[in-house]
Each structure stands twice: as structure tokens, then as C-alpha cells.
Amino acid sequence: MAAEEEGEEPEQVEQEGIARFATAEKLASYAGTTPRVHASGGKTRFGRSRPDVNRYLKWAFVEAANAICVTRRRSSRRHVSRLYERIARRKDHPKAIGALARHLAEATFWILSKQEPYREPKISTVSSTRDKREMGGR
């Protein structure tokens, strides 16, 4: 969609692959997994996502996030399951799904750009203090 606005052919965009995006955040934005940011007078408010995104990528990441939500009890020690639980506890289900979709988009960028398989992050680098206490202080 954005490629058509810039005058690029869709096939050209597909050939460029992940190199088209400079950062993981750019891929997440293109996929529509980042909220709009309204900032004024030192206050920041996050709004709905932009309408001019790649709807297929957004759908895929949101569906993957929902699949993680449904199966989180079976794989409760996985990083993405803990991430969902942590966000859903503070916010609500839709915001947790949105945050998980963004995490998956950014992880996809790193997997494709480094051409390495996914590795679970270490617990100490991604957990909040409360989660560390629940895990026995690891």
C-alpha cells in the first residue's frame, strides 16, 4: 500500500525484503502494530493505529498474538506468554494483544535480518521486578 503511493511496483518491494526497513520499529509501524502518538504540552496520549498500514501484516501479527493468548497456559514459561499476562494484568486484553503483535513484528525483523532462529530472551533482561520475585529471584 505504502509502496504504491511512492510509485514502487509491489514486486520490487517484495524483492527488497527486510532490508527495506532500517529498524524493527519501522517494520512494526509499516505493519500497523504501533499506536498513533499525540503529544502536546508535555502530555502524551496513545491513540488508535493508523489506517494506512499493510493490513495483511497487521492481521497476521494480531492473529499470532491471539494464538499466543489462547495457548498461554500450555506454555506459561515462554517470554511471549509472560509478556501477555503482564500487560493484560495492567491494561486489558485488546491492549495486550496490540503490544504482543508489536513485539512479534519487531522479533520478526531481527529474525529475518540476522537470519537466525528465534531465541527466548533471558528472564533477567525482560522481566519486571515482580516477575523475578515470582520466579524465585533468578
Secondary structure per residue as TSV (DSSP state, phi and psi in degrees):
chain	resnum	aa	ss	phi	psi
A	1	M	-	360.0	-53.0
A	2	A	H	-66.3	-31.4
A	3	A	H	-65.9	-37.2
A	4	E	H	-67.5	-35.0
A	5	E	H	-67.0	-33.6
A	6	E	T	-83.2	-3.4
A	7	G	T	86.9	11.9
A	8	E	-	-89.0	150.3
A	9	E	-	-78.5	143.1
A	10	P	H	-57.3	-36.5
A	11	E	H	-64.3	-35.8
A	12	Q	H	-65.4	-40.2
A	13	V	H	-63.6	-44.0
A	14	E	H	-63.4	-36.1
A	15	Q	H	-69.6	-30.9
A	16	E	H	-69.0	-29.7
A	17	G	G	64.4	-147.9
A	18	I	G	-70.2	-20.6
A	19	A	G	-63.5	-15.3
A	20	R	G	-64.5	-26.2
A	21	F	-	-104.6	128.4
A	22	A	S	-73.9	-34.1
A	23	T	S	-138.4	166.6
A	24	A	H	-64.0	-34.7
A	25	E	H	-64.4	-35.2
A	26	K	H	-66.7	-40.2
A	27	L	H	-65.3	-42.7
A	28	A	H	-61.2	-39.5
A	29	S	H	-67.2	-44.4
A	30	Y	H	-61.1	-37.0
A	31	A	T	-79.0	-7.9
A	32	G	T	80.6	24.6
A	33	T	-	-100.7	8.7
A	34	T	S	-112.4	141.6
A	35	P	E	-80.8	161.1
A	36	R	E	-70.5	149.2
A	37	V	E	-118.7	123.9
A	38	H	E	-112.5	113.4
A	39	A	E	-126.7	133.5
A	40	S	E	-161.2	135.9
A	41	G	T	61.9	32.7
A	42	G	T	81.3	0.6
A	43	K	E	-108.7	140.4
A	44	T	E	-121.1	133.4
A	45	R	E	-129.5	134.4
A	46	F	E	-99.5	128.4
A	47	G	E	-108.6	-161.8
A	48	R	E	-69.9	163.6
A	49	S	E	-73.6	162.6
A	50	R	-	-72.1	149.5
A	51	P	S	-81.7	-18.1
A	52	D	S	-97.3	60.5
A	53	V	S	-122.3	172.8
A	54	N	-	-78.1	102.6
A	55	R	H	-66.3	-29.3
A	56	Y	H	-69.8	-42.5
A	57	L	H	-65.5	-43.2
A	58	K	H	-59.7	-46.2
A	59	W	H	-58.6	-45.7
A	60	A	H	-62.7	-44.8
A	61	F	H	-68.7	-37.3
A	62	V	H	-68.9	-40.1
A	63	E	H	-63.7	-41.2
A	64	A	H	-63.8	-40.0
A	65	A	H	-64.7	-40.2
A	66	N	H	-65.9	-36.9
A	67	A	H	-63.7	-39.4
A	68	I	H	-63.9	-41.7
A	69	C	H	-60.1	-44.5
A	70	V	H	-66.8	-37.7
A	71	T	H	-99.6	11.4
A	72	R	T	-64.4	-27.4
A	73	R	T	-70.7	-32.9
A	74	R	T	-74.0	-27.8
A	75	S	T	-128.4	58.5
A	76	S	T	-69.8	-16.7
A	77	R	T	-89.8	-7.3
A	78	R	S	-70.7	149.1
A	79	H	H	-57.4	-45.4
A	80	V	H	-67.3	-32.7
A	81	S	H	-67.6	-43.9
A	82	R	H	-65.7	-37.9
A	83	L	H	-61.4	-46.8
A	84	Y	H	-59.2	-49.7
A	85	E	H	-58.7	-43.6
A	86	R	H	-64.0	-43.9
A	87	I	H	-74.4	-41.5
A	88	A	H	-63.3	-31.6
A	89	R	H	-65.1	-41.4
A	90	R	H	-84.6	-38.6
A	91	K	S	-108.7	-126.4
A	92	D	-	-143.8	179.0
A	93	H	H	-57.0	-50.4
A	94	P	H	-59.8	-38.9
A	95	K	H	-71.0	-35.2
A	96	A	H	-66.8	-39.0
A	97	I	H	-65.0	-42.2
A	98	G	H	-62.0	-42.8
A	99	A	H	-67.6	-38.0
A	100	L	H	-68.3	-38.1
A	101	A	H	-62.6	-41.3
A	102	R	H	-64.8	-43.2
A	103	H	H	-58.4	-43.6
A	104	L	H	-65.3	-38.2
A	105	A	H	-63.3	-44.3
A	106	E	H	-68.7	-37.6
A	107	A	H	-64.2	-38.5
A	108	T	H	-61.1	-41.1
A	109	F	H	-57.9	-48.4
A	110	W	H	-69.2	-36.6
A	111	I	H	-63.5	-45.6
A	112	L	H	-74.0	-37.2
A	113	S	H	-74.8	-35.1
A	114	K	H	-88.4	-14.0
A	115	Q	T	52.7	48.9
A	116	E	-	-127.5	154.1
A	117	P	-	-70.7	161.7
A	118	Y	-	-66.9	137.1
A	119	R	-	-124.2	135.8
A	120	E	-	-64.3	134.6
A	121	P	-	-66.7	155.3
A	122	K	-	-67.7	145.0
A	123	I	H	-58.6	-41.0
A	124	S	H	-67.2	-23.2
A	125	T	H	-88.6	-15.2
A	126	V	H	-123.8	-11.4
A	127	S	-	-89.8	149.2
A	128	S	-	-77.5	169.2
A	129	T	H	-59.9	-40.3
A	130	R	H	-63.8	-40.5
A	131	D	H	-64.7	-35.4
A	132	K	H	-64.7	-39.8
A	133	R	H	-65.8	-38.5
A	134	E	H	-67.3	-30.7
A	135	M	T	-86.2	2.6
A	136	G	T	91.5	20.1
A	137	G	-	77.0	23.9
A	138	R	-	-67.3	360.0
